[in-house]
Each structure stands twice: as structure tokens, then as C-alpha cells.
């Protein structure tokens, strides 16, 4: 019976080529994901800025509207 712990070079060569391609793909995936996450952060920042502007505008308008309404 042959020793199964030794791996012939013909088998280990293509797997290292495949591993290199996988590493390159994973690196590309990480860089794309980072850009996507940065874009989401920018969108959330813009949403927060817009929400703050609406709240500020309402804080200016509500006291004026309350002064104009005699029932309040």
C-alpha cells in the first residue's frame, strides 16, 4: 500500500494556481465591498443632514404656527 500523506507535485501545482486566483478574487471582492460600504456611509450622512434640516425647519415653524392659532 502507498503512503497517502505524500502528495505528488502534479496534484499540488494546479491547486496553488487556483489558490492564487481565489486570493486575487477575494482581494477584488474586499475592495469592491469597501467602496460599496463607503457609498452607503455617504448616503446615510446625506440622509442625516436632510433629516436635521427638516427638524430645524419645523422647530422654527411650530412656534409661529402656534402663535397664529387662537385655539392652542
Number of C-alpha atoms within 10 A of each C-alpha: 3 5 6 7 6 7 9 9 8 8 9 10 10 11 11 11 11 11 11 12 12 12 12 12 12 12 12 12 12 12 12 12 12 12 12 12 12 12 12 12 12 12 12 12 12 12 12 12 12 12 12 12 12 12 12 11 11 12 11 11 11 11 10 11 11 11 10 10 8 7 6 7
